[in-house]
């Protein structure tokens, strides 16, 4: 199964459909997946935790559709305990099938060999940052975005818990800032749904929903519903005097 080209562009919000379980992935049809999202995320850590067995890849039936592969670290929402080397091995094994790969900013150092291999193969990757407890200070996010840019990521993704309307506004304001790299931003928790719409309207290039029955983050939209809602939004830009 060859990788499929997938392009990110400023001002063009796209929908990521994330499979929350091995069952959801296996039961997804190509037509339903294409109708719900622009790229599908395969969480290799979730598949491992779900008991994926050696053999044909459970995403083979989605051949021809762009796939984003992730092997999430435990402290940023990953399933199960995996060493960096094990996560890197899972990602190395799918590079020829990947349209996009997700590596945490915190894992950039440990994944240096993988990043070099992706560069040689021309496989783009995003650098992600997750906080399930709070919205970090803006300086923390600015520094993380800078680390992503310097490491060669095509985009910086931030997902953080949103506890108030003020947090929603602050995350959207970060999205609107100039960081020298494409940004994907979203909230988690009770205010996550509205934050994901606002961030998409403010230019978030990747906007995550779930495919199947199981969400992969607190407050996540169903991908098809998110795609419909984002499609109704007019882009928001700061008006300059």
Kinemage of the C-alpha trace (Angstrom):
@kinemage 1
@onewidth
@group {chain A} dominant
@subgroup {mainchain}
@vectorlist {calphas} color= white
{ca unk a 1} P 0.000 0.000 0.000
{ca unk a 2} L 1.688 3.192 -1.199
{ca unk a 3} L 1.456 6.504 0.583
{ca unk a 4} L -0.921 9.143 -0.771
{ca unk a 5} L 0.078 12.773 -1.134
{ca unk a 6} L -1.625 15.138 1.279
{ca unk a 7} L -1.075 18.887 1.295
{ca unk a 8} L -1.552 21.372 4.108
{ca unk a 9} L -2.200 24.990 3.263
{ca unk a 10} L -2.756 28.190 5.197
{ca unk a 11} L -6.388 29.261 5.214
{ca unk a 12} L -7.585 25.792 4.228
{ca unk a 13} L -8.930 23.944 7.296
{ca unk a 14} L -9.083 20.189 6.775
{ca unk a 15} L -10.698 17.452 8.831
{ca unk a 16} L -8.821 14.574 10.438
{ca unk a 17} L -10.932 11.527 11.225
{ca unk a 18} L -9.346 9.561 14.066
{ca unk a 19} L -10.113 5.891 14.702
{ca unk a 20} L -10.592 5.228 18.405
{ca unk a 21} L -10.397 1.440 18.246
{ca unk a 22} L -9.289 -1.468 16.113
{ca unk a 23} L -12.944 -2.402 15.609
{ca unk a 24} L -13.835 1.080 14.348
{ca unk a 25} L -10.949 0.927 11.877
{ca unk a 26} L -11.822 -2.524 10.583
{ca unk a 27} L -15.510 -1.673 10.142
{ca unk a 28} L -14.944 1.646 8.356
{ca unk a 29} L -15.797 1.673 4.675
{ca unk a 30} L -13.757 3.721 2.194
{ca unk a 31} L -16.858 5.668 1.145
{ca unk a 32} L -17.859 6.557 4.716
{ca unk a 33} L -14.309 7.572 5.576
{ca unk a 34} L -13.959 9.801 2.515
{ca unk a 35} L -17.318 11.439 3.260
{ca unk a 36} L -16.338 12.213 6.860
{ca unk a 37} L -12.786 13.556 6.606
{ca unk a 38} L -9.867 14.642 4.435
{ca unk a 39} L -7.298 12.379 6.107
{ca unk a 40} L -7.726 9.459 8.509
{ca unk a 41} L -5.604 9.036 11.622
{ca unk a 42} L -4.459 5.534 12.536
{ca unk a 43} L -3.416 5.459 16.185
{ca unk a 44} L -0.831 2.691 16.282
{ca unk a 45} L -0.672 2.864 20.083
{ca unk a 46} L -4.430 2.232 20.315
{ca unk a 47} L -4.210 -0.690 17.907
{ca unk a 48} L -1.456 -2.244 20.010
{ca unk a 49} L -3.531 -1.815 23.163
{ca unk a 50} L -6.544 -3.299 21.358
{ca unk a 51} L -4.621 -6.477 20.639
{ca unk a 52} L -3.645 -6.010 16.988
{ca unk a 53} L -2.048 -9.238 15.769
{ca unk a 54} L 0.788 -9.675 13.238
{ca unk a 55} L -0.455 -10.017 9.690
{ca unk a 56} L -2.118 -7.855 7.074
{ca unk a 57} L -2.572 -4.242 8.133
{ca unk a 58} L -6.123 -3.491 9.327
{ca unk a 59} L -6.153 -0.325 7.215
{ca unk a 60} L -5.514 -2.082 3.884
{ca unk a 61} L -9.131 -1.604 2.833
{ca unk a 62} L -8.569 2.177 2.901
{ca unk a 63} L -5.957 2.021 0.147
{ca unk a 64} L -5.912 5.218 -1.877
{ca unk a 65} L -7.038 7.421 1.039
{ca unk a 66} L -4.447 9.575 2.866
{ca unk a 67} L -3.467 8.217 6.275
{ca unk a 68} L -1.926 9.972 9.259
{ca unk a 69} L -0.003 7.598 11.531
{ca unk a 70} L 0.488 8.291 15.228
{ca unk a 71} L 2.136 6.286 18.006
{ca unk a 72} L 1.300 8.500 20.954
{ca unk a 73} L 3.454 8.661 24.073
{ca unk a 74} L 1.710 7.755 27.336
{ca unk a 75} L 2.040 11.131 29.044
{ca unk a 76} L 0.338 12.865 26.111
{ca unk a 77} L -2.653 10.562 25.861
{ca unk a 78} L -1.144 7.362 24.475
{ca unk a 79} L -2.596 3.935 25.185
{ca unk a 80} L -0.346 1.554 27.071
{ca unk a 81} L 3.281 1.849 28.074
{ca unk a 82} L 5.688 1.913 25.144
{ca unk a 83} L 9.319 2.942 25.041
{ca unk a 84} L 10.384 5.567 22.506
{ca unk a 85} L 12.198 2.891 20.515
{ca unk a 86} L 9.039 0.768 20.246
{ca unk a 87} L 6.973 3.729 19.098
{ca unk a 88} L 9.641 4.675 16.579
{ca unk a 89} L 9.705 1.107 15.240
{ca unk a 90} L 5.933 1.180 14.704
{ca unk a 91} L 6.256 4.406 12.718
{ca unk a 92} L 9.298 3.258 10.733
{ca unk a 93} L 7.244 0.268 9.573
{ca unk a 94} L 4.491 2.429 8.013
{ca unk a 95} L 6.497 5.227 6.374
{ca unk a 96} L 5.833 3.875 2.889
{ca unk a 97} L 2.094 4.106 3.585
{ca unk a 98} L 2.008 7.430 5.422
{ca unk a 99} L 0.707 10.675 3.975
{ca unk a 100} L 1.546 12.321 7.304
{ca unk a 101} L 3.125 11.307 10.631
{ca unk a 102} L 2.588 12.779 14.099
{ca unk a 103} L 5.540 13.120 16.496
{ca unk a 104} L 5.268 14.961 19.804
{ca unk a 105} L 7.475 17.995 20.322
{ca unk a 106} L 8.690 16.258 23.485
{ca unk a 107} L 9.762 13.247 21.387
{ca unk a 108} L 11.730 15.136 18.716
{ca unk a 109} L 15.080 14.325 20.303
{ca unk a 110} L 14.298 10.645 20.792
{ca unk a 111} L 12.892 10.337 17.262
{ca unk a 112} L 15.852 11.912 15.476
{ca unk a 113} L 16.542 8.818 13.378
{ca unk a 114} L 12.914 8.549 12.342
{ca unk a 115} L 12.771 12.234 11.424
{ca unk a 116} L 15.897 11.870 9.284
{ca unk a 117} L 14.374 8.864 7.517
{ca unk a 118} L 11.140 10.754 6.855
{ca unk a 119} L 13.125 13.632 5.394
{ca unk a 120} L 14.969 11.266 3.062
{ca unk a 121} L 11.689 9.670 1.962
{ca unk a 122} L 9.848 12.983 1.641
{ca unk a 123} L 7.246 12.053 4.259
{ca unk a 124} L 5.859 15.189 5.959
{ca unk a 125} L 5.214 15.239 9.697
{ca unk a 126} L 3.505 17.355 12.293
{ca unk a 127} L 4.863 18.112 15.754
{ca unk a 128} L 2.222 17.865 18.458
{ca unk a 129} L 1.791 19.136 22.002
{ca unk a 130} L -0.917 17.930 24.416
{ca unk a 131} L -1.970 19.085 27.879
{ca unk a 132} L -4.964 17.275 29.381
{ca unk a 133} L -5.027 19.426 32.522
{ca unk a 134} L -4.888 23.043 31.382
{ca unk a 135} L -4.207 25.530 28.627
{ca unk a 136} L -0.463 26.266 28.896
{ca unk a 137} L 0.922 29.772 29.015
{ca unk a 138} L 1.267 31.396 25.599
{ca unk a 139} L 5.067 31.451 25.944
{ca unk a 140} L 5.074 27.661 26.356
{ca unk a 141} L 3.100 27.234 23.134
{ca unk a 142} L 5.217 29.768 21.245
{ca unk a 143} L 8.374 27.919 22.285
{ca unk a 144} L 6.861 24.555 21.297
{ca unk a 145} L 5.862 25.925 17.890
{ca unk a 146} L 9.396 27.248 17.418
{ca unk a 147} L 10.850 23.823 18.277
{ca unk a 148} L 8.506 22.222 15.736
{ca unk a 149} L 9.532 24.703 13.054
{ca unk a 150} L 13.256 24.292 13.722
{ca unk a 151} L 12.972 20.475 13.605
{ca unk a 152} L 11.389 20.596 10.137
{ca unk a 153} L 7.753 19.808 10.902
{ca unk a 154} L 5.202 21.044 8.356
{ca unk a 155} L 2.765 22.022 11.113
{ca unk a 156} L 2.505 22.427 14.867
{ca unk a 157} L -0.503 20.880 16.598
{ca unk a 158} L -1.673 21.870 20.079
{ca unk a 159} L -4.515 20.197 21.982
{ca unk a 160} L -5.156 21.441 25.509
{ca unk a 161} L -7.887 21.312 28.131
{ca unk a 162} L -10.147 24.355 27.992
{ca unk a 163} L -11.704 25.374 31.314
{ca unk a 164} L -13.351 28.726 30.530
{ca unk a 165} L -14.517 30.977 27.697
{ca unk a 166} L -11.347 32.994 28.292
{ca unk a 167} L -9.300 29.889 27.487
{ca unk a 168} L -11.212 29.466 24.235
{ca unk a 169} L -10.393 33.056 23.275
{ca unk a 170} L -6.724 32.658 24.221
{ca unk a 171} L -6.333 29.498 22.150
{ca unk a 172} L -7.986 31.170 19.145
{ca unk a 173} L -5.706 34.174 19.617
{ca unk a 174} L -2.686 31.866 19.562
{ca unk a 175} L -3.999 30.309 16.361
{ca unk a 176} L -4.205 33.741 14.763
{ca unk a 177} L -0.607 34.609 15.680
{ca unk a 178} L 2.268 34.397 13.228
{ca unk a 179} L 4.503 31.497 14.256
{ca unk a 180} L 6.428 30.797 11.064
{ca unk a 181} L 4.745 27.406 10.759
{ca unk a 182} L 1.243 26.151 10.004
{ca unk a 183} L -0.760 25.640 13.202
{ca unk a 184} L -3.486 23.212 14.188
{ca unk a 185} L -5.184 24.045 17.484
{ca unk a 186} L -8.073 22.564 19.454
{ca unk a 187} L -9.477 22.388 22.946
{ca unk a 188} L -10.376 19.368 25.040
{ca unk a 189} L -13.058 19.055 27.711
{ca unk a 190} L -16.595 20.516 28.018
{ca unk a 191} L -15.815 23.555 25.846
{ca unk a 192} L -13.904 21.530 23.263
{ca unk a 193} L -16.638 21.512 20.587
{ca unk a 194} L -16.971 25.292 20.375
{ca unk a 195} L -13.200 25.755 20.611
{ca unk a 196} L -12.664 23.441 17.642
{ca unk a 197} L -15.067 25.415 15.491
{ca unk a 198} L -13.555 28.751 16.486
{ca unk a 199} L -9.986 27.560 15.943
{ca unk a 200} L -10.929 26.149 12.537
{ca unk a 201} L -12.495 29.482 11.625
{ca unk a 202} L -9.292 31.202 12.740
{ca unk a 203} L -7.173 29.043 10.444
{ca unk a 204} L -6.434 25.723 12.179
{ca unk a 205} L -5.159 23.579 9.305
{ca unk a 206} L -6.046 20.193 10.866
{ca unk a 207} L -9.248 19.763 12.849
{ca unk a 208} L -9.803 16.433 14.577
{ca unk a 209} L -12.995 14.423 14.921
{ca unk a 210} L -13.549 10.729 15.518
{ca unk a 211} L -14.497 7.952 13.107
{ca unk a 212} L -16.646 5.121 14.433
{ca unk a 213} L -18.010 5.127 17.963
{ca unk a 214} L -15.076 6.009 20.219
{ca unk a 215} L -13.591 9.494 20.567
{ca unk a 216} L -9.820 9.812 20.877
{ca unk a 217} L -9.925 13.013 22.969
{ca unk a 218} L -12.353 14.578 25.492
{ca unk a 219} L -15.037 16.667 23.793
{ca unk a 220} L -14.172 15.575 20.262
{ca unk a 221} L -16.775 15.928 17.493
{ca unk a 222} L -17.897 13.117 15.249
{ca unk a 223} L -15.746 13.723 12.147
{ca unk a 224} L -18.639 13.921 9.684
{ca unk a 225} L -20.488 16.426 11.899
{ca unk a 226} L -17.320 18.487 12.301
{ca unk a 227} L -16.720 18.534 8.561
{ca unk a 228} L -20.252 19.767 7.944
{ca unk a 229} L -19.985 22.455 10.631
{ca unk a 230} L -16.541 23.716 9.575
{ca unk a 231} L -17.735 23.842 5.973
{ca unk a 232} L -20.354 26.399 6.994
{ca unk a 233} L -17.840 28.785 8.548
{ca unk a 234} L -16.404 31.855 6.848
{ca unk a 235} L -12.664 32.320 7.523
{ca unk a 236} L -11.936 34.878 10.238
{ca unk a 237} L -9.048 37.295 9.893
{ca unk a 238} L -7.989 40.153 12.102
{ca unk a 239} L -8.962 43.444 10.545
{ca unk a 240} L -6.025 45.842 10.322
{ca unk a 241} L -6.602 49.568 10.702
